[in-house]
């Protein structure tokens, strides 16, 4: 849906306002944008599997893996990525992650432009971010941007495709087979 509403506010005001709303909203450049409130089974399965795969591979005394409900603040925008990874020790009552290390978005038909363009620019501007992953919900394909040793993100993603491929997140020392993420999703 991604319909802009006739509401403008600061990040702090939005984080308080959105708590009392039904539906899903994000703040984009100070304007409230309504998000799709439903998703496909494949989208839901993939979000759960990505969160579980990271959670199973990371030490939970060091890392938090949060699906969907925790916001990320970027300048004058507030986003709700499908999955985020951050260091532990954060305020458990906080409504937004301060320093996400990995952000994952699962594509929906209505989110392609936003996830691959707008959010790419916003997310990769975060100093703490080491990897941004965009996942197809229909077939085993990931587009991955990882911060280089020079501290910059490449302009083009690495495309990882096929059930025999693996997602490797260098910063975390994590390897996840796409076959694990896409079991029962898309063509065999």
N, C-alpha and C positions, 0 to 999 in steps of 0.2 A: 504494500500500500504506500508507505513512505510519504504520506500527505503532510505538507507543512500546515501547522495550525496558526491562527492569528495570535500567537503568544510569543513574547520575547522575554528572556530573563537571564540572570547570571547562572553560573554553574551551581553555586551554593543554593540559590533559590529553586532551581530545577530539581536538585537532589531531594529537597524537602517536599516540593510540589508533587513529584512523581510517586511518592510513597502513598498518597491518597487516591491514586488513579487506578481505574480498571483499564486493562489493555497494556500495550507496550509502547513506550515513547523513548526517544533520544533527543538530545539537544545538539543542534547542528548550527554552528556559528551564531549562537545566541537565540536561535529559533527552535521551538518545539516541533518535532517531526514524529508523526505516528508511524509505528512499525507494524509489520504483519503480525497478527496475534495468533496465528496458527501455523503449523509446519507439517511437513509430510512425515510419515513414519521413518523414512530413510534419513531425513534431517535429524530427527530426534535420536535415532539409533546411533548415528555417526557422532553427534555431540557427546552422548554418553560414553561411547567407546573411546573417543579421543581423551576425554577426562579420565576414564579408568586406565587407559594405557599410560598416560603420564603419571597418574597416581601410583600405579603398580611399579613404576621404574624409579621414582624419586623418593628420597628419604623424607618422610613427612615430619621429621623434626627440623628440617631445613626448608622445605618447600610446601606451599599451599597450592592445590589445584582447585580452581573454582569454576563451575559451569554456570553460565548465563546470568546469574542474579547480581553480580558485583560490577559496579560501573568503573569506567576509566575516564578520568578528566584530562582533556587536551585543550589547552588555551580556553577558547569559548565554546567548547563542545563537550558533551558527555555521552559516551558510548557504552553499550552493553555487549561485549564480545561473547561468542558462544562458549569459549573456554579461555581461561587465563591462568598463568602460572606466576607466582610471586614468592618471595621469601617469607618464611614464618615470622612471627613476632609482631604482626600488625594488629592494630586495634580491631577486635572482633565486632565492635559495634559500628565501625566505619561503613559508609555507604559506597565508597569508591576505593579502588586500589591506588596506592601512591606510586609504586615502582614495579609495574608488571615486567616480567622478563620474557614471557612468551604470550602471544595473543593469537587465538584461532577463530576464524569466521568460517562457517559452513554456508556455501552459496545457496540462495533461494532465487527463484526467477526474478523477484522484485529487488534483490540486493546486489546483483552483479556489478553494476556501475559503482555503487557506493563502496562495496567491499574491495574491489580491485583498483579503485582510483582515489576516492575521497578518504576512506579510512586508511589506505596505504600511506598517503601523505601525512595524515594525522598521527597514526601509530608509530611510523618510523622516525618521527620527530621526538619521540620520548627517549630521554637519555638512558633509561634503565632497560629499554627493550633490546633483546638479543635476536629474537626471531618473530616473524609474522607469517602465519600459515593460513592460506585460503584453500578450503577443501570443496571439491565437487560433491554434491549429495547424491549424484546419480551413477557415478562410475569412479573407479580408483585413480583419481588424479588429485594431486596437491600442487599448489604453487607456493614456493617457500622463499622468503627473503631472510637472510641471516646477516648480522652485522659482521663485516670483514675485520681483519686484524688491524686495519687502519682506522677502525671505529665508524666506518660508513656502511650504509646499506647499498647493495647493487641496485641499479635502476631496473633491471629485469630479474624476474624470479627464476629459480631453478624449478623446472617442472619435473615432478616425480610421478610416474604413471605405471599402472599395471600391478596386479596382485603380487608379483614376485619382487617388486621394488620395496625399498625401505626408506623411512623418514629418519634422518640422522640430525639431531640437534647438538651441534658441537659444544656449545657453551655448557650444556647440562650433561653431556656424555650419554645421551639417550638415543636408542635406536628402536624404531617401531615398524614392524612389517605392515605394509598396506593390506595384506591379506587379513590381518587381525582386525583392522579398522573397518574393512568393507565386507566382512563375512555376511553373505545374504543380501548385499546391496549391489544393484547393477547386474551386468552380465557376468556369467561365471568365467 
